[in-house]
Amino acid sequence: MTWLHPVAVKQVDIHGTVASFAVSGTPADCTSLGISRALFPTTPNLVVSGINKGSNCGYHIVYSGTVAGAREAFFNDIPSISISYDGG
């Protein structure tokens, strides 16, 4: 739940997928919706959050949205990983 701007979800067509959704919120919002059974009938076996550009090492993990997406799954006992790319 957000205070000023509600999270919006709409189904989108991505070739090669069964069901795809665009979410207006943060990566943690996307994970929360994805594991809540609001959009899918089951929970995932693994959550992969990312990929984003830039490093998520050291103190960056505290405020990283990509890491927050993986953390949300972890808090719900679902294995997760966050992926970043720092190509330099």
C-alpha positions, 0 to 999 in steps of 0.5 A: 500500500502506498500513501500518495500513489497506488501501485498499478498493475496491468497485463502485458504481452511479452512473446514467449511468456505465459502471463506477464504484468507491468507494475508501477511500483518498486522491485519489492512491490513487484516481488510482493505481488508476484508471491502473494497469489494475487496474480498467479495461482502458485508461488514461485520456487525462486525469485530473480530480481534484476538485472540492473545497471550498477554495483550492488555491493557493500553499503549499496545493498541497504538502498538497492531496489534490486536487492529489496526485491530479492529480500522481499522473497527471502522474508517470505521463505522463497529462495531469491537472488539479485543480479546487477551488472557493473560493466564499468 
